[in-house]
Amino acid sequence: MALGQWIRAGAIALAGLAATACASYPEAPRYSTRPMAGYGANVPPAPTPPPSGGPSQPAPPAYVAPPPPPTVPVEPIEGGALPPAGSASSSGAMAPPPPPAYAPPPVASAPTTVSAGAAYVIQPGDTISGVGRRFQTPVQILIDLNGLGPRGAITVGQSIILPDSAVDTGTDPYATGPTPTGVLVPENGIAPPPPPPPSGNPATPPPPRQPASAGRTGTAAPGSVSLQWPVRGDIVRRFGPVGLGERNNGINIAAPAGAPVVAAADGVVGYVGDDLPGQGLTVLITHRDGWRTVYGHLGSATVDDNQSVRAGQQIGTVGLTAGDGRPSMHFETRRMQGDEPVAIDPVTVLPR
């Protein structure tokens, strides 16, 4: 076949195909271009007719809306009390303890009424705290009963009212007056003897010091009593007021712990013990002409009550209870004036 015949045959075939395509195109749109009632409902679309009368094509799957979620069941729940604290639950675990119940704050009760009792007369060197200790009474009660004010100031000769529950222990060096009538006294009502006077009395002006001769170990104190140092060392606390209404009625002498402490003069031991508040282990020696010497804060005592001692004889050792930051002992010199042992600065009657 010639080339021209092939071209003509191809053109005829193309024309036939174009005519077939045009015959199968619809004349109008199959669906309305406006919204219709029921649009979007689950209505399966009509099958599309095949072109040129061919077999019908299956419609595309229709959109199916998901079903609504199921309704959550609402039913009553049976409950019960929690198990007691410390008991095991059904799963075997220990149940936590319940929180503590609220308790209202305590209501302050009214102060207890204190009945007034006997009156104690303030002596030289007494303090309000010493009176409280001696008569087993809180200081605040003494202040309230006597209207002493916040500082609790007292003066010599002042009468201090005690509560009717006061008991006279008779062992405080800062309350040295006689037992008031009507105050309970231990030991079947017999008043205890006054305590040894290691402190608590005011100092009197010191007598003129007599200079010691070279080589002497003692000084003739007023009244012809020759005194010597109980131990040699630095004076770490001197005689006189120490603040807060208190005073040091002697001197504190530092020395090695356990160093010997000797009697300052011949005499008789009048007291050995540690019953005096703030004095530690103490020895008191009485000498002639009304003199007394006191040796406090000892580490040990080597003498007994009523024992006679000689000047320079060991009576104890240096202790650690004086509170001076190092081993030391407390030493006092006193002389009786009437019934009162008056403290005198030891430095004025000891050799230098």
Buried (B, 14 or more C-beta within 10 A) or exposed (E): EEEEEEEEEEEEEEEEEEEEEEEEEEEEEEEEEEEEEEEEEEEEEEEEBEEEEEEEEEEEEEEEEEEEEEEEEEEEEEEEEEEEEEEEEEEEEEBEEEEEEEEEEEEEEEEEEBEEBBBBEBBEBBBBBBBBBBBBBEBEBBBEBBEBEEEBEBEEEBEBBBBEBBBBBBBBBBBBBEBBEEBBBEEEEEEEEBBBBBBBBBBEEBEEBEEBEEEEEBBBBBEEBBBBBBBEBEBBBEBEEEEEBBBBBBBBBBBEEEBBBBBBBBBBBBBBBBEBBBBBBBBBBBBEEBBBBBBBBBBEBBBEEEBEBEBBBBBBBBBBBBEBEBBBBBBBBBBBEEEBBBBBBBBBBBBE
